[in-house]
Amino acid sequence: MIIAIDGPAGSGKGTIASLVSKKLNLVNIDTGATYRCVALEMLKEGVNLEENDKIIEISKNVDINLTEDSRVFLNKEEVTDRIREKDVTKIVSQVSSIEKVRENLVALQRNMAKGKNVIMEGRDITTVVFPNADFKFYLDASLDERVKRRFEQNKEKGIDMSESEIRDNIAKRDYNDMHKKVGALKKTDDQIYIDTSNMTIDEVVNKIVNIVKEGN
């Protein structure tokens, strides 16, 4: 079984996918983490956003491993928290806009899911990575709510970003994500749309779990 979740930054996809995976005994694959790993490796190697060939090479050769308990390893080093920091967040949307990078990482993501019951979230999971997924969801929330959530999340992780920085970053990511030539974030008729703005985490999780259970 494949459950695919798309939605903008801060809509709660990662948290919801993690909790749903536990309730339904699914493997949770965080596709955003794969792009963040490429962005982090760029920073480590001193590669800038104009050096497309080098970025593509990194995406082709980088070793990314996502564990069942949601830890992220880049070239055997744990980077679970590091990939969420400000410098990575600032460039990840541009990195994920590079067509060949997406091609390489979509292949990686599909390979990660092969032969498993998975839940996968990102920007183009329902439309590109797994267009034939058993269940397709689009999670959304107001910009104010998404900024608030990301601010609280960063504070818990000790990441220093002001609300205005977060708002600016999310607004830019929204624009980039929706206007990519390949892998753009899209709402489609076959997705189940859920506005999480005024819902608790448990309410969203239970809604998705119930839909899946009823559909099986």
N, C-alpha and C positions, 0 to 999 in steps of 0.2 A: 504493500500500500504506500502511496505517495501523497502527502498533504503539502500543498504549496501555498505560501503566504507572501504576498507583496504589500507594499505600502511605503509611505515616505519616512524620512528620518524622524525618530522620536515617537512613532505611532504605537510602539510597544511590541513590535514583531519579535524581537529577540527574547524578551521576558516571557511572552505568551508561548512562543514555540518551545522554549525550554520546559515550561510547566506542562504543556499539552503532551510533550514527548514522554514525560514521567507518568502521566495518567494513562496514556495509551500504549506505553512500552515501545516507543519509537526511537530511532536514532535521530538526534537533532544535528543538522548540518547548517552552520552559520556561514552563508556565502559571503556576507560582508566581511567576515574575518579573513577570507582568502584574499580579497582586494586590499585589505589593510596590511596584510603580510607583505604583499608586493610593494606597497607604499613605504613600509618600514624598511624593507631591504634596499630600496632606492636611497633612503636617507642614510643608511649605514654605508652604502657604497659611494655616496656623494653624487648620485645621478639626479639631474634636474628634469623638470617636466617637458623640456624641449627635446630631450634625448630619447625619442620614441623607440629607436632600435634597441637601445640598452634596456629600456623598460620592458619591451617585448621579450627580450632575452631572459630577463629576470623572471618574468611570468612563466616562461617555458621551463626553466631549470630549478626554480625555487622548491624546496622541500617543505610542504605544509601538512601538518597533522592535527586533526581535531579529535580530542578524546571524548568518550561517552559522558564524562563529567564536565564537559564544556570548556576544557582547557585548550589553549592554542599553542602549538609548537611551530617555530620557524627555524628550519635548519637545525633541528634537535634542541633548540633553546626555547624555554617557555616565554611567551610574549603576550599572555592573556590580557594583562592590564596595559602593557606598553603600547599595543596597537590602538588603544582608545585615547591616547594622549593627543594634545593639541596639534603638534606638528604633523602627525599622521592624518588626523581628521581634516586638516586644512587642504591636503592634496589628494585624498583618496577618491573624491568624485571625478577629478580630472583623469586620474589613473584609470578608473573604471570606464571612462569614455573612449579609451583607445580600442579600436575594433579588434585588433589581433590579441590584445591582452584579454578581452572578454572571451574570445574564441578559445584561448588556451585554458582559462579558468573555468569556463562552462564544461569543457571536456573533463577537467579535474573534478568538478562538482558532480557530474554524472557518474564518474568512476567511483567516487566516494559512496554514492547511493546504490550502486549495483548490487542486486541480490538482497537488499535490506528493506525493511519497513521504515520509512523515513518521514520526517517533517523538515522542510527546508524553507527558509525565508530570505527575502532580498528585494530586488527591484523588478526583476524580469523572470521570476521563477515560474509564474503561471503562464507566461506568454512565450518564453524562449527556452529556458532550461528544461522544464517539464510541462509542455503544453497539453499533454494527455494525463496530467495528474488526476488522481481519484477525487480529490477535493481541492478547490481553489478558493482562497480567501483574499480579500483586500482589506487591510486594517488601516484606518484613517483616524485623525484627530485634528482639532483646530491648531493653528500655529502657536497660540498662547499656551495651550496645554502641552504641546510638544516641547516648547522651550522650558516650561516649568519642570517637566519630567527629566529632561536632559540635564538641567541645572542640578536637580536633586541627585541624579545618578552620578554626575561628576563629583559632587561634594562628597558622596559616600566613598568614592574611589580616590579622593585626594587630588583630583584634577582641577587645576585653577583656571576657570574660564568664567567671565562675567556673563550675566544674562544677555546683555547687548551683543557680546561676541557670539554667544550661542544662537541668538535670533538671526544675526547676520549670516552665520555659517549655515544654519538650516535653510534659510531663504535661498541662499546661493545653491545649496545642494538640491533643493526642490526644483529650481529652474534647470540645473544641469541634468538631473535625473529624468526630467520630463521632456527634455529636448535632445537627448542623445540620438545619434544616427542609428546606433545599434544598442539594443537592450534598454530602451527607454521605459520608464515607469508608466504603465497605462492601466486605465479602468476598462474592463471588458464585461460583456453581458453574461459570460459564464462564471464570473467570480461572485462569491458571496460577500457583499459589502458590509463591513461592520465599523460604525463610527464609535470609537472608544472614548471620546472626549469626556463623557459623563458616566462612564462605566468603571467599576473597580476591576482590578486584575482578575479576581476570582470570577466575576460575572462574564468577562470575555472568555476566559478559559473554559468555563462550564458551557457557554454557548457553543463554542467550537467542538468540544467533546461530545455534546449532545447531538449536534448536527452529524458528526462522523458516525456515532453509534447508530443513529436512526437511518443513516444512508448505507450501512453495511448489512 
